[in-house]
Amino acid sequence: MKTDIQLQKDVTAELSWEPSIHAAQIGVEVKDGIVTLAGHVSSYAEKWDAERAAQRVAGVKALTVEIDVKLHESSTRTDIDVASSVENVLLWATDIPQSSLKVKVENGWVTLGGEVDWDYQRQTAADAIRHLTGVRGVSCNIAVKPKVSSSAVKADIEAALKRRAISESQKIVVAVHGSSVTLSGTAHSWSERELATHSVWGTPGVQYVVNEITVVN
């Protein structure tokens, strides 16, 4: 098991390794395996990349983010301009049903709403706008339409966990209530924990996921 000091060094090194991040602007604190990122970045995309970089490090049990997005003057845009850009980008994303999505922009923060058939469509919509100039943050409230029974969802998820070679997948408990899925139990790394979540979202009919899996080293 890594000490907090070693984990801090590893997260800092991973941030420095990622070319899209100005690591000198981000501070890293670790307590009991919980990593806190703090500082200022010039875009929401950079903040997102910093979160993903920290989560890749083995031994990270949880992550809290206190990073502020401070746009350069040249990157500041009105909410109307941001909303127009978001709508144009989503229009070009062929995998996303246009009529089912709603866009709201407030102080540069984009909120997406509506319904889609698959989680990958929801993710595609969020990914498409993350790097747009003027975006300070993204809230993806797009729902996935329910399609199948709870028992079928549970069976599909458990089969996916086994297929994806998640070590000791039997230690992950899947509870299905309608279109909501709760994962509990233990995993050996943050990446394994996230892979379990990804496996759930790849199942048709899932609208909400609660991940209560504990990372143990």
C-alpha positions as CSV (number, residue, x, y, z in Angstrom):
1,M,0.0,0.0,0.0
2,K,1.3,3.4,-0.9
3,T,1.8,6.1,1.7
4,D,0.1,9.4,1.4
5,I,3.5,11.0,0.6
6,Q,4.2,8.5,-2.2
7,L,0.7,8.9,-3.6
8,Q,1.1,12.7,-3.7
9,K,4.4,12.3,-5.6
10,D,2.8,9.9,-8.1
11,V,-0.3,12.1,-8.7
12,T,2.0,15.2,-9.1
13,A,4.1,13.3,-11.6
14,E,1.1,12.1,-13.5
15,L,-0.2,15.7,-13.8
16,S,3.2,16.8,-15.1
17,W,3.2,13.9,-17.6
18,E,-0.1,15.0,-19.1
19,P,0.8,17.6,-21.8
20,S,-2.7,19.2,-21.7
21,I,-2.2,20.3,-18.0
22,H,-0.2,23.2,-16.5
23,A,0.7,21.1,-13.5
24,A,2.5,24.0,-11.7
25,Q,-1.0,25.7,-11.3
26,I,-2.4,22.6,-9.5
27,G,-1.7,21.7,-5.9
28,V,-2.0,18.1,-4.7
29,E,-2.9,17.0,-1.1
30,V,-3.4,13.5,0.1
31,K,-4.9,12.2,3.3
32,D,-5.7,8.5,3.9
33,G,-5.6,7.8,0.2
34,I,-8.1,10.6,-0.7
35,V,-6.6,13.1,-3.2
36,T,-7.5,16.8,-3.3
37,L,-6.7,18.9,-6.4
38,A,-6.7,22.6,-5.9
39,G,-5.7,25.6,-8.0
40,H,-6.7,27.5,-11.1
41,V,-6.8,26.4,-14.8
42,S,-7.6,28.3,-17.9
43,S,-10.3,25.9,-19.3
44,Y,-12.8,23.4,-18.3
45,A,-11.1,20.8,-20.5
46,E,-7.9,21.2,-18.5
47,K,-9.8,20.7,-15.3
48,W,-11.4,17.6,-16.7
49,D,-8.0,16.2,-17.8
50,A,-6.5,16.9,-14.4
51,E,-9.3,14.8,-12.8
52,R,-8.8,12.0,-15.2
53,A,-5.0,12.0,-14.7
54,A,-5.3,11.8,-10.9
55,Q,-7.8,8.9,-11.2
56,R,-5.3,6.9,-13.3
57,V,-2.9,6.7,-10.4
58,A,-2.9,3.4,-8.6
59,G,-3.8,3.7,-4.9
60,V,-6.2,6.7,-5.2
61,K,-9.2,5.8,-3.1
62,A,-11.2,9.0,-3.8
63,L,-10.8,12.3,-5.4
64,T,-12.0,15.8,-4.5
65,V,-11.6,18.7,-6.8
66,E,-11.3,22.4,-5.8
67,I,-10.0,23.7,-9.1
68,D,-11.4,27.0,-10.4
69,V,-11.7,27.7,-14.1
70,K,-10.5,31.2,-14.9
71,L,-10.8,31.9,-18.6
72,H,-8.4,34.2,-20.4
73,E,-9.9,37.4,-21.6
74,S,-9.6,36.1,-25.2
75,S,-11.6,33.0,-24.2
76,T,-14.5,34.8,-22.5
77,R,-17.8,34.6,-24.4
78,T,-21.4,35.5,-23.8
79,D,-23.8,32.7,-22.8
80,I,-25.6,33.2,-26.1
81,D,-22.4,32.6,-28.1
82,V,-21.6,29.5,-26.0
83,A,-25.2,28.1,-26.4
84,S,-25.0,28.7,-30.2
85,S,-21.6,26.8,-30.3
86,V,-23.0,23.9,-28.2
87,E,-26.0,23.5,-30.5
88,N,-23.9,23.6,-33.6
89,V,-21.5,21.0,-32.3
90,L,-24.3,18.7,-31.2
91,L,-25.9,19.1,-34.6
92,W,-22.8,17.7,-36.3
93,A,-22.7,14.7,-33.8
94,T,-24.5,12.1,-35.9
95,D,-24.9,9.6,-33.0
96,I,-27.0,12.0,-31.0
97,P,-30.8,12.4,-31.6
98,Q,-31.1,16.2,-31.9
99,S,-34.8,16.6,-31.0
100,S,-34.4,14.9,-27.6
101,L,-31.7,17.3,-26.2
102,K,-32.0,20.6,-24.3
103,V,-29.2,23.1,-23.7
104,K,-29.0,25.7,-21.0
105,V,-26.0,28.0,-20.4
106,E,-25.5,30.2,-17.3
107,N,-22.3,32.1,-16.7
108,G,-20.5,29.7,-19.1
109,W,-21.8,26.6,-17.3
110,V,-23.5,24.3,-19.8
111,T,-26.4,22.0,-18.6
112,L,-27.6,19.3,-21.0
113,G,-31.0,17.7,-20.6
114,G,-33.4,15.4,-22.4
115,E,-33.4,11.7,-23.1
116,V,-31.4,9.3,-25.3
117,D,-31.5,5.6,-25.9
118,W,-28.0,4.7,-24.9
119,D,-25.4,6.0,-22.4
120,Y,-22.7,6.4,-25.1
121,Q,-25.0,9.0,-26.7
122,R,-25.1,10.9,-23.4
123,Q,-21.3,10.7,-23.1
124,T,-20.8,11.8,-26.7
125,A,-22.9,14.9,-26.1
126,A,-20.8,15.8,-23.0
127,D,-17.5,15.1,-24.7
128,A,-18.4,17.1,-27.7
129,I,-18.8,20.4,-25.8
130,R,-16.1,20.0,-23.2
131,H,-13.4,21.7,-25.3
132,L,-15.5,24.6,-26.6
133,T,-14.1,28.1,-25.9
134,G,-16.0,29.9,-23.2
135,V,-17.2,26.7,-21.4
136,R,-16.6,26.9,-17.6
137,G,-18.2,23.6,-16.7
138,V,-20.6,20.9,-17.9
139,S,-23.6,19.2,-16.1
140,C,-24.9,16.3,-18.1
141,N,-28.5,15.7,-16.9
142,I,-29.4,13.6,-20.0
143,A,-31.5,10.6,-19.0
144,V,-31.3,7.1,-20.7
145,K,-34.7,5.7,-21.6
146,P,-35.5,2.4,-19.8
147,K,-35.9,-0.6,-22.1
148,V,-35.6,-3.9,-20.2
149,S,-36.5,-5.6,-17.0
150,S,-34.5,-5.3,-13.8
151,S,-33.5,-9.0,-13.8
152,A,-32.2,-8.7,-17.3
153,V,-30.2,-5.6,-16.5
154,K,-28.6,-7.3,-13.5
155,A,-27.7,-10.4,-15.5
156,D,-26.2,-8.3,-18.3
157,I,-24.1,-6.3,-15.9
158,E,-22.7,-9.3,-14.0
159,A,-21.8,-10.9,-17.4
160,A,-20.1,-7.8,-18.5
161,L,-18.0,-7.6,-15.3
162,K,-16.8,-11.2,-15.9
163,R,-16.1,-10.6,-19.6
164,R,-13.9,-7.5,-18.8
165,A,-11.7,-9.5,-16.5
166,I,-12.3,-7.4,-13.5
167,S,-10.3,-9.3,-10.8
168,E,-12.5,-11.1,-8.3
169,S,-15.7,-9.6,-9.9
170,Q,-17.7,-11.7,-7.4
171,K,-16.8,-9.1,-4.8
172,I,-18.8,-6.5,-6.6
173,V,-22.5,-6.6,-5.7
174,V,-25.0,-5.4,-8.3
175,A,-28.4,-4.1,-7.0
176,V,-31.0,-3.1,-9.5
177,H,-34.1,-1.0,-8.7
178,G,-36.1,-0.2,-11.8
179,S,-33.6,1.7,-14.0
180,S,-31.2,2.5,-11.2
181,V,-28.2,0.4,-10.4
182,T,-26.1,0.5,-7.2
183,L,-22.7,-1.1,-7.1
184,S,-21.1,-2.0,-3.8
185,G,-18.3,-4.3,-2.6
186,T,-14.6,-3.9,-3.2
187,A,-12.1,-3.3,-6.1
188,H,-8.3,-3.3,-6.2
189,S,-7.9,0.1,-7.9
190,W,-9.7,3.2,-8.9
191,S,-9.5,2.2,-12.6
192,E,-11.1,-1.1,-11.8
193,R,-13.8,0.7,-9.9
194,E,-14.4,3.0,-12.9
195,L,-14.4,0.0,-15.3
196,A,-17.3,-1.5,-13.2
197,T,-19.2,1.8,-13.6
198,H,-18.5,1.8,-17.4
199,S,-19.8,-1.7,-17.6
200,V,-23.0,-0.7,-16.0
201,W,-23.5,2.3,-18.3
202,G,-23.0,0.0,-21.3
203,T,-26.2,-1.9,-20.4
204,P,-29.4,-0.8,-22.1
205,G,-32.1,0.5,-19.7
206,V,-29.8,1.9,-17.1
207,Q,-30.6,5.6,-16.2
208,Y,-28.8,6.1,-12.9
209,V,-25.7,4.6,-11.3
210,V,-24.6,4.8,-7.7
211,N,-21.0,3.5,-7.2
212,E,-20.3,2.6,-3.6
213,I,-17.4,0.3,-4.4
214,T,-14.5,0.7,-1.9
215,V,-11.0,0.6,-3.2
216,V,-8.7,-1.7,-1.2
217,N,-5.0,-2.2,-1.9
